[in-house]
C-alpha cells in the first residue's frame, strides 16, 4: 500500500570509534581554549590498553605532551572505562602529532580552503529537529541508555553500545509510520541475566518511540549474539572518523566523504558541512520546502566555493532550487573565514559533537551547535514570499 522501509544506526559514546572521535575533539578543544587561531588535525587509534595519536597542528598555545596525555586519560575515565583490557589509568599513550605542513599553512593563512572537497547538508520535516527519523530515534535510544547508565540506574551496563532502527514510511508523504525492526546491543557486566538486559532495553525503547510504533517481538533483537562483556577498544580497535554516516544523516542524505572530529574549523570538511546543514535547516524551517539538500565544493587555497547546489527534492512549497540558492548565497559568506565568523566556530565547542551526532542537537549558551540555529529562516521566508 505504498510503503517502504529505511534503516539507520547509531553507536554510543563508548564505542571504540567514538572514543577516538572524542579524544580527537577534546585535544582540539584544548588548543582552541588557549589559542582560537590554532590549526589542528588530530587522529586517534585505540586498541587494548593503548591509544595512539597522530596528525599535525600549528598553534601558539603552550600545550605539553603531558597535557595531551592527561586529556586522553580524562576522556577515557569520563566514559567509564576501568576494565582490564582498557583502563584510563593503565593504558599507554603514544603521541606522534607534529607541526602542520608549511604548504597547507600558506593556503589557510590566505583565508583559502585547507583542501579541495565537497560537503553536504540536509534537513527534512520528519522530526521537530528537522532530522531523518530513523537516525533520530537510533540516537535517542542510546542517549537515554547512556544517561541511565551514568546515573547508576542501569549500573549493569558498560559504555559500549549500538542501535539500529528500520522504519516504515508512507511512500506518498515520505513520513514515518512505525518501526519495522529494532536492534540494540549493549555491553554489560558478566553476571547480568539476559532477562534483565531485555527488560532494560525494552524500557528505554518504550520511552523513546512514539506510542504504537513498537515492532513485533520477532523483529526486536537485543544483544542477538549473546554475551557482550568484552567491549570498547579491547574488543574492537577504534579510529577517528570511521562513523561519518552516524555523525551526519544516517544514510538519508549523501556524504562528501570527509570526517569531522579532530579538525579545526579552517578545515572545510567540518565547517562547510556545518554551514550546509545550517542553510538547509533554515530553508525547511522557513517552510520553503519539506526537504532540502545542499552541496558546497571547494578548491585548496581558494576562499570562495567553486560550486553551490540546492535540491528541494520535489518538496518545494513556493520557491525553485535556483531562487533558494540565490538568496542563501546573499545571506551567508561561504568562505572558510566567513563560515567561522557567522557560526562562531573558533571556540572550544567540539567535544560534545563527538557523541550522538553532529546535527539535530540543541544550540548551547557557549556557542556549541550554532549551526542548528534557525535565525535566518524569517529573512528567507520574507524574501521568497
Buried (B, 14 or more C-beta within 10 A) or exposed (E): EEEEEBBBBBBBBBBBBBBBBBBBBBBBBBBBBBBBBBBBBBBBBBBBBBBBBBBBBBBEBEBEEEBBBEBBBEBBEBBBBEBEBBBBEEBEBEBEBEEBEEEBBEBBBEBBBBBEBBBBBBBBBBBEBBBBBBBBBBBBBBBBBBEBBBEEEBEBBBBBBBBBBBBBBEEEEBBBBBBBBBBBBBBBEEEBEEEBBBEBBBBBBEEBBEEEBBBEEEEBBBBEEEEBBBBBBBBBBBBBBBBBBBBBBBBBBBBBEBBBBBBBBBBBBBBBBBBBBBBBBBBBBBEBBBBBBBBBBBBBBBBBBEEBBBBBBEBBEEBEBEBBBBBBBEEBBBBBBBBBEBBBBBBBBBBBBBBBBBBBBEBEEEBBBBBBBBEBBEBBBEBBE
